Amino acid sequence: MREVVILIPDIDKDQNVEIDVRIDGRNRSLQYRVELLDWEGNAISGDEKVQVLKHKIESYDKDWELVEIGPPTDKNITLMFKRKMT
């Protein structure tokens, strides 16, 4: 799938973004969800962060697919999911 970058205003964590596009004259609605994953504790190791991230992705709603992992900080990491097309 080709990508188009669209700048959106800042949103609060756990909000959905809906984008309506027209492809070959047909309308499609795309839904994205941005979530902020807080690390479980302040002084966890890199390996523990990987395990927290892995668990979040594996246990996530199967109607959504992971499309982007943002840069991690000491406190959290941003994840973006896209609703699967039916």
Protein Blocks (a to p, Z undefined) as FASTA:
>chain_A
ZZdddddddddehiacdddddeehiacdddddddddddedjkbcfklmmmmmmmmmmmgc
fkbccfbdcdddfkbccdddddddZZ
